Amino acid sequence: MSDVAVESPGPEPRDAYEVSAEFYDILQADRDRARVRRFYGRSVRGARRGVLDVGAGTGRVTLMSLAESRVPVHAVEPARSMRSLLMTRLAALPADQRARVTVHPDGLDEAGLRAVADVAICHNTIGCLPPVSRAALWPAVARAVVPGGMLLVHLPPDRLPAEEATHVLPAQKVGQHVYGGRMVMSADADRIRTRFDYWVRGARGVLREYTETFWMWPASRAEVTGELAGSGFVPLPEGDEPAVLTVRLGRPDGTGRERARAGVHRAGVGR
């Protein structure tokens, strides 16, 4: 066997979720699992070409898509800590389900996906992208979705919080330890500072404590609709979930772009 030179990869950037990955599922999974099924289940069941999960995290949308459809699923997740949990979950699935899912370890643009899905989902993702990065995401989604395909976007907060707000995460018991935490949101210039405080307690008190901070950028439904129109996405009528924006990719003949512009005008973008 001949020697093959393998170039060592460069150091990866710090994983923004290296703390939260341990606590995310145990503290938030039940609520998020029910929300994912409510937000996207019907659309996923109608998929005929494939499902694209942009920002797959630990796999709530990916696992639901594998259960509710029979099409290939593409899970895009750049963060190693979250992706590791996703891969562990996929390893426990039956072989026929694992054969339908591909995990992409880069951003969507680097993944180079072309016309792989007729249903794309961005769940709990775009709020963490600054406006420039958010706008750059939509052309990559348009390339990955077939004409006429549907994109469902979990909208970010539409404004900065007026004052600091705290949300306590319900504590969960795991063996002899109790896991808990809280989320604290506050305005900082044009961004939302989102701080997560986590703790683990045992019989003798607090065993571990961690803090991790994320940034979020607010955007209204009209703003996101306007950005998507530039990539040929046409807004569909609002459904029962105000937190979700649903759009459809127009046809290559330009009809979709004209309809998108009309939809943006109705939404009041640019006024």
Buried (B, 14 or more C-beta within 10 A) or exposed (E): EEEEEEEEEEEEEEBBBBBBBBBBBBBBEEEBBEBBBEBBBEBBEEBEBBBBBBBBBBBBBBBBBBEBBEBBBBBBBBBBBBBBBBBEBBEEBEEEBEEBBBBBBEBBBEBEBEBBBBBBBBBBBBBBBEEEEBBBBBBBBBBBBBBEBBBBBBBBBEEBBEEEEEEEBEEBEEEEEBBBBBBBBBBEEEBBBBBBBBBBBEEEEEEEEBEBEBBBBBBBBBBBBBBBBBBBBBBBEEEEBEEBBBBBBBBEEEEBBEBBBEBBEEBEBEE
